[in-house]
Amino acid sequence: MKITKIDISLVVVAAAVLGFLFLGSEKKLGPEVPADEEHQVFYRRLDGGEKRIALEKQCVSCHKPGSLPAAHPHKEECMVCHLPRQKP
């Protein structure tokens, strides 16, 4: 079986795609949602079956956009980076 330029190109493209996906998976997420008293309402509602998407809309009631660090994304999609703590 002869290896052609198309075969080599396909391998190079596949390696580039896999490398891109691997580098993207190394993104550091924000800290977990604390399990402190202030966030217990969040955890109770999450345990009650509410969706995280609906719950994250409540975050801005305490975490105003102006109170976040300057480098913080402006989106109100908290649960993308700040995941709930795993139960022990």
C-alpha positions as CSV (number, residue, x, y, z in Angstrom):
1,M,0.0,0.0,0.0
2,K,1.4,3.3,-1.1
3,I,1.1,6.4,1.2
4,T,0.0,9.5,-0.8
5,K,0.1,13.2,-0.1
6,I,-3.6,13.1,0.6
7,D,-3.0,10.4,3.3
8,I,-0.3,12.6,4.9
9,S,-2.5,15.7,4.7
10,L,-5.4,13.8,6.4
11,V,-3.1,12.7,9.2
12,V,-1.8,16.3,9.7
13,V,-5.2,17.8,9.8
14,A,-6.5,15.2,12.2
15,A,-3.5,15.8,14.5
16,A,-4.1,19.5,14.3
17,V,-7.8,19.1,15.3
18,L,-6.9,16.8,18.1
19,G,-4.2,19.1,19.4
20,F,-6.6,22.1,19.3
21,L,-9.2,20.1,21.2
22,F,-6.6,19.0,23.8
23,L,-5.3,22.5,24.3
24,G,-8.9,23.8,24.7
25,S,-9.6,21.3,27.4
26,E,-6.8,22.7,29.5
27,K,-8.8,25.8,30.2
28,K,-8.8,26.6,33.9
29,L,-12.3,27.0,35.4
30,G,-13.3,29.4,38.1
31,P,-13.6,28.3,41.7
32,E,-16.4,26.0,42.8
33,V,-19.6,27.5,44.3
34,P,-18.7,27.6,48.0
35,A,-20.7,25.4,50.4
36,D,-21.0,28.2,52.9
37,E,-24.2,29.5,54.5
38,E,-24.8,32.2,51.9
39,H,-24.9,29.6,49.1
40,Q,-27.0,26.9,50.9
41,V,-30.2,28.2,49.2
42,F,-28.6,27.5,45.9
43,Y,-27.7,23.9,46.9
44,R,-31.1,23.2,48.4
45,R,-32.8,24.3,45.3
46,L,-30.4,22.4,43.1
47,D,-31.0,19.3,45.3
48,G,-34.7,19.9,44.8
49,G,-34.4,19.4,41.1
50,E,-34.2,23.0,39.8
51,K,-32.0,23.5,36.7
52,R,-28.6,25.2,37.1
53,I,-29.5,27.6,34.2
54,A,-32.5,28.9,36.2
55,L,-30.5,29.1,39.4
56,E,-27.6,31.1,38.0
57,K,-29.9,34.0,37.2
58,Q,-30.0,34.5,41.0
59,C,-26.2,35.0,41.3
60,V,-26.4,38.7,40.2
61,S,-28.5,39.5,43.2
62,C,-25.3,39.3,45.3
63,H,-22.5,39.2,42.7
64,K,-23.1,42.5,40.9
65,P,-21.2,42.9,37.6
66,G,-19.3,45.9,39.1
67,S,-18.1,43.8,42.1
68,L,-16.4,41.2,39.9
69,P,-12.7,41.4,38.9
70,A,-11.8,43.4,35.8
71,A,-10.8,40.3,33.9
72,H,-14.1,38.5,34.7
73,P,-16.3,37.7,31.7
74,H,-19.4,39.8,31.5
75,K,-21.7,37.0,30.6
76,E,-24.2,35.9,33.2
77,E,-23.5,32.2,32.6
78,C,-21.9,31.5,36.0
79,M,-22.4,27.7,35.9
80,V,-20.2,27.4,32.9
81,C,-17.1,28.0,35.0
82,H,-18.3,27.9,38.6
83,L,-19.5,24.4,39.2
84,P,-21.3,23.2,42.4
85,R,-19.1,21.3,44.9
86,Q,-19.3,17.6,44.6
87,K,-21.0,15.8,47.5
88,P,-18.5,13.8,49.6
